[in-house]
Amino acid sequence: MNELPDPTAQATLVRKRQRARATALAIILFAFVILVFAISIAKIKAGMPHA
């Protein structure tokens, strides 16, 4: 009736999803760091005081 899924295949699928999630988070974090860096450089070039 109800067959249990293969644990190895299920573990592989979970690892694949975790890797995809980790990659997406790394890209978002990298983009945030670049954004903060770019804003800092723009403020320095504009001569704004550090607040």
FENRADA-V505332 format. One record per pair of residues at least 24 apart in sequence whose ideal C-beta (glycine too) atoms are under 10 Angstrom apart, sorted by the first residue. I is the first residue (numbers start at 1). J is the second residue. Records with the same first field share a line. If there is no record, write none. Layout:
BEGIN
I=J + J
END
This chain:
BEGIN
none
END
